[in-house]
Amino acid sequence: MIRELHKKDIDRVAEIWLDTNLKAHDFIPPEYWKANYDAVREMISQAEVYVYIGEDKNELQGFIGLDQEYIAGIFVWREAQGRGIGKRLLDRVKEEKRKLTLNVYARNMGAVRFYQREGFQIVEETVDENTGEIEYFMCWEQSPWDS
């Protein structure tokens, strides 16, 4: 089930955010993610966030965070990855938005491939000034025939 974030979800969402970033971005020092944890936790409480609750254990297993049409991230708990949760979260947002954009690190090839499979195109290559890493700015637009 996908639903909007509740206040009681914030700790779990922040935990998933940190765990997933540490795993997916092993090319960035762990201290970077840990140093940003409190700020991100605060932003989560003020953002548009949808969470995925697993039917089997009724446990929050993933989330997608948005700032209007910009996807701040899709994060799925490590034990729940590979089950289509990220795609379901993205599909939920695609139902409401005509256009979506995001940034993804070029070295996170799994994420780059995922977004390309989901119809996102690389629009621009930039360097993240906080990490020095190359990242792609990607965009998806709803087809006029999908209206």
C-alpha positions as CSV (number, residue, x, y, z in Angstrom):
1,M,0.0,0.0,0.0
2,I,1.2,3.5,-0.8
3,R,0.1,6.4,1.3
4,E,1.2,9.9,2.4
5,L,3.8,10.2,5.1
6,H,2.6,10.4,8.7
7,K,4.5,12.1,11.4
8,K,5.1,8.7,13.1
9,D,7.0,7.5,9.9
10,I,9.8,10.1,10.0
11,D,12.3,8.1,12.1
12,R,11.8,5.0,9.9
13,V,12.1,7.1,6.7
14,A,15.2,8.8,7.9
15,E,16.7,5.4,8.8
16,I,16.0,4.1,5.3
17,W,17.4,7.2,3.7
18,L,20.7,6.8,5.6
19,D,21.0,3.1,5.1
20,T,20.2,3.2,1.4
21,N,22.6,6.1,0.7
22,L,25.5,4.3,2.6
23,K,24.9,1.2,0.5
24,A,24.2,2.8,-2.9
25,H,26.9,5.4,-2.7
26,D,30.0,3.6,-1.4
27,F,32.1,6.0,-3.5
28,I,31.2,8.9,-1.1
29,P,32.6,8.9,2.4
30,P,30.0,7.6,5.0
31,E,30.6,10.8,7.0
32,Y,29.0,12.9,4.3
33,W,25.6,11.0,4.7
34,K,25.9,10.9,8.5
35,A,26.6,14.7,8.7
36,N,23.5,15.4,6.6
37,Y,21.2,13.1,8.5
38,D,19.6,15.7,10.9
39,A,19.0,18.2,8.1
40,V,17.4,15.6,5.8
41,R,15.3,14.3,8.7
42,E,13.9,17.8,9.1
43,M,13.4,18.3,5.4
44,I,11.5,15.0,5.2
45,S,8.9,16.2,7.7
46,Q,8.2,19.2,5.4
47,A,8.3,17.5,2.0
48,E,5.8,15.7,-0.2
49,V,6.6,12.1,0.7
50,Y,4.8,8.9,-0.1
51,V,5.6,5.7,1.7
52,Y,5.2,2.1,0.8
53,I,3.8,-0.2,3.5
54,G,4.5,-3.9,2.8
55,E,1.4,-6.1,3.0
56,D,3.2,-9.0,4.5
57,K,4.6,-7.3,7.7
58,N,2.7,-4.0,7.6
59,E,6.1,-2.4,7.7
60,L,7.3,0.8,6.0
61,Q,9.7,-0.5,3.4
62,G,10.3,2.5,1.1
63,F,9.5,6.0,0.2
64,I,9.7,8.7,-2.5
65,G,10.3,12.3,-1.7
66,L,9.2,15.2,-4.0
67,D,9.6,18.9,-4.3
68,Q,6.8,19.7,-6.8
69,E,8.1,17.9,-10.0
70,Y,11.6,17.2,-8.6
71,I,12.2,13.7,-7.2
72,A,14.5,14.2,-4.2
73,G,14.9,10.4,-4.1
74,I,13.4,7.0,-4.1
75,F,14.6,4.8,-1.2
76,V,13.8,1.2,-0.5
77,W,14.9,-0.7,2.6
78,R,17.8,-3.1,1.8
79,E,15.8,-6.3,2.6
80,A,12.9,-5.1,0.4
81,Q,14.9,-4.2,-2.7
82,G,14.3,-6.0,-6.0
83,R,10.6,-6.4,-5.3
84,G,9.3,-3.6,-7.5
85,I,8.7,-1.2,-4.7
86,G,10.7,1.7,-6.2
87,K,8.7,1.2,-9.5
88,R,5.4,1.2,-7.6
89,L,6.3,4.4,-5.8
90,L,7.4,6.1,-9.1
91,D,4.3,4.9,-10.9
92,R,2.1,6.4,-8.1
93,V,3.8,9.8,-8.6
94,K,3.6,9.5,-12.4
95,E,-0.2,9.3,-12.1
96,E,-0.3,12.8,-10.7
97,K,2.5,14.6,-12.5
98,R,3.0,15.4,-16.1
99,K,6.7,15.9,-15.8
100,L,9.4,14.7,-13.3
101,T,13.0,15.6,-12.9
102,L,15.8,14.3,-10.7
103,N,19.6,14.1,-10.2
104,V,21.4,10.8,-9.9
105,Y,25.1,10.1,-9.4
106,A,26.7,8.8,-12.6
107,R,28.5,6.1,-10.6
108,N,25.2,4.8,-9.3
109,M,24.6,2.7,-12.4
110,G,21.8,0.7,-10.9
111,A,19.8,3.8,-10.4
112,V,20.7,5.3,-13.7
113,R,19.5,2.1,-15.5
114,F,16.3,2.0,-13.4
115,Y,15.3,5.6,-14.3
116,Q,16.1,5.0,-18.0
117,R,13.9,1.9,-18.0
118,E,11.2,4.1,-16.5
119,G,11.4,6.6,-19.4
120,F,13.8,9.2,-17.9
121,Q,16.3,10.8,-20.3
122,I,19.7,12.2,-19.3
123,V,19.4,16.0,-20.0
124,E,22.6,17.3,-18.5
125,E,25.8,16.1,-16.8
126,T,27.0,18.3,-13.9
127,V,29.3,18.0,-10.9
128,D,27.8,17.9,-7.4
129,E,29.7,20.7,-5.6
130,N,29.2,18.9,-2.2
131,T,30.8,15.6,-3.2
132,G,32.7,16.4,-6.4
133,E,30.8,13.5,-8.1
134,I,29.5,13.6,-11.6
135,E,25.7,13.5,-11.6
136,Y,23.0,13.3,-14.3
137,F,20.0,15.6,-14.4
138,M,17.2,13.4,-15.8
139,C,13.7,14.2,-17.0
140,W,10.5,12.2,-17.7
141,E,7.5,13.7,-19.4
142,Q,4.1,12.1,-19.7
143,S,3.4,11.2,-23.3
144,P,0.5,13.3,-24.8
145,W,-1.2,9.9,-25.7
146,D,-1.2,8.9,-22.0
147,S,-3.6,11.7,-20.9
